[in-house]
């Protein structure tokens, strides 16, 4: 049995740069396709890719999936990326999504109201719903009530990056109906 943390494989088909946006088209491997067919499949982005051959660079972020020509061909966008360069076409890569379906739903829920609050449950802790960072008593974070009034927490940096700045442009996309 494979671990849910075992990365999938994919092949880079093309890379384009359109102004500040890098567009990467991937052919996803069979294991990814089987996982996507399951009822609890994770969203294809945000995600990271890195080389099967370790001689090629570091991890590269895929911020938003915006096109799927067929079941195995997905086009991603990466915004304002200052990290390692995009992989070259025909590069075999490992692929790993960042979030579960629930995490993606929290990040894109435009009705969810976030309140800056002090986490004050003595002897307890929470994890940021998007980054998994620990939030301990005495720390400030953003609290929201989501789906059936379930309390969820974000660290201040996660709130600023994914909600306020919408660095992945997934909230903006949702607001525009995409």
C-alpha positions in Angstrom: 0.0 0.0 0.0 1.3 3.4 -0.9 1.4 6.3 1.6 -0.8 9.4 0.8 2.4 11.4 1.1 4.2 9.5 -1.6 4.5 11.9 -4.5 2.9 11.2 -7.9 4.9 11.3 -11.1 4.3 13.6 -14.1 6.1 14.9 -17.2 6.5 18.5 -18.1 5.2 19.1 -21.6 5.6 22.8 -21.9 6.6 26.0 -20.1 5.6 29.5 -21.1 6.2 32.9 -19.5 3.4 35.3 -20.0 4.3 38.6 -18.2 4.8 37.7 -14.5 2.9 34.3 -15.0 4.7 31.1 -15.7 2.4 28.5 -17.4 3.4 24.9 -16.9 1.6 22.0 -18.7 1.9 18.5 -17.2 1.0 15.0 -18.2 0.0 13.3 -15.0 1.0 9.7 -14.3 -1.4 6.8 -13.8 -1.3 6.8 -10.0 -2.4 10.4 -10.0 -5.3 9.6 -12.3 -6.5 6.7 -10.1 -6.4 9.0 -7.1 -8.3 11.7 -8.8 -11.1 9.3 -9.7 -11.7 8.6 -6.1 -14.5 10.5 -4.3 -12.0 12.2 -1.9 -9.5 13.4 -4.5 -7.4 16.4 -3.6 -7.4 19.6 -5.8 -4.6 19.6 -8.4 -3.3 22.9 -7.1 -1.7 24.4 -5.2 1.1 21.9 -5.5 4.9 21.5 -5.9 7.0 19.7 -8.4 10.6 18.6 -8.2 12.9 16.6 -10.4 13.0 12.8 -10.4 16.7 13.4 -11.4 18.1 15.4 -8.5 20.6 17.2 -10.7 17.9 19.6 -11.8 17.1 22.4 -9.4 14.7 22.7 -6.5 11.0 22.6 -5.9 8.8 24.6 -8.2 5.4 25.8 -7.0 2.2 25.4 -9.1 -0.3 27.9 -7.7 -3.5 27.4 -9.7 -4.8 24.8 -12.1 -6.6 26.6 -14.9 -7.0 24.2 -17.7 -7.5 20.5 -18.1 -7.5 19.4 -21.8 -8.0 15.7 -20.9 -7.9 13.6 -17.8 -4.1 13.5 -17.8 -3.2 16.9 -19.2 -3.4 19.8 -16.7 -2.1 23.4 -17.2 -1.0 25.3 -14.1 -0.1 28.9 -13.4 2.6 30.2 -11.1 2.6 33.9 -10.0 5.3 36.2 -8.9 7.7 33.3 -8.4 11.2 34.2 -7.4 12.4 30.7 -6.6 14.0 28.1 -8.8 13.3 28.3 -12.6 10.6 26.3 -14.1 11.5 22.8 -15.3 12.3 22.2 -18.9 9.9 20.3 -21.2 10.3 16.6 -21.1 11.5 16.7 -17.5 10.2 13.8 -15.3 9.0 15.3 -12.0 7.5 14.3 -8.7 4.2 16.1 -8.0 2.7 16.7 -4.6 -0.5 18.7 -3.9 -0.5 20.9 -0.8 -4.1 20.7 0.4 -6.9 18.3 1.1 -10.4 19.1 -0.4 -11.4 20.6 3.0 -8.3 22.9 3.1 -8.9 24.1 -0.4 -12.6 24.8 0.5 -11.6 26.8 3.5 -9.0 28.8 1.4 -11.6 29.6 -1.3 -14.7 30.2 0.9 -15.5 33.8 0.2 -18.3 33.8 2.8 -16.0 32.8 5.7 -15.4 35.7 8.1 -11.9 35.7 9.7 -11.4 37.4 13.1 -8.0 38.2 14.5 -8.0 36.6 18.0 -5.8 35.3 20.8 -5.7 31.6 21.1 -6.4 31.1 24.8 -7.2 27.4 25.4 -4.7 26.7 28.2 -2.8 23.4 27.8 -4.1 23.0 24.2 -3.0 23.9 20.7 -4.4 24.1 17.2 -2.8 23.8 13.8 -3.2 26.3 11.0 -5.7 24.8 8.6 -3.6 25.7 5.6 0.1 25.5 6.7 -0.1 23.0 9.6 1.9 25.4 11.8 1.2 25.1 15.5 -0.9 27.8 17.2 -0.3 27.7 21.0 -1.9 29.6 23.9 -0.9 33.3 23.9 -0.4 33.4 20.1 -2.5 35.6 17.8 -4.1 34.0 14.8 -7.2 34.3 12.6 -10.3 32.3 13.7 -13.1 31.4 11.4 -16.3 29.4 11.7 -16.6 27.1 8.8 -19.0 24.3 7.7 -21.4 23.4 10.5 -19.8 26.1 12.7 -16.5 24.2 12.9 -13.8 26.5 14.3 -10.7 26.8 12.1 -7.5 28.7 12.7 -4.9 30.4 10.5 -1.6 31.7 11.5 -1.1 35.4 10.8 1.4 34.7 7.9 -1.0 32.2 6.4 -3.9 34.6 6.6 -1.8 37.4 5.0 -0.5 35.1 2.2 -3.5 33.0 1.2 -6.5 35.1 2.2 -5.5 38.8 2.3 -3.0 38.9 -0.6 -4.4 35.8 -2.3 -1.0 34.9 -3.6 -2.3 31.8 -5.3 -5.1 33.8 -7.0 -7.6 31.1 -6.1 -10.0 33.4 -4.2 -10.0 35.9 -7.0 -10.7 33.1 -9.5 -13.6 31.9 -7.3 -15.0 35.5 -7.1 -14.9 35.8 -10.9 -16.8 32.5 -11.2 -13.9 30.4 -12.6 
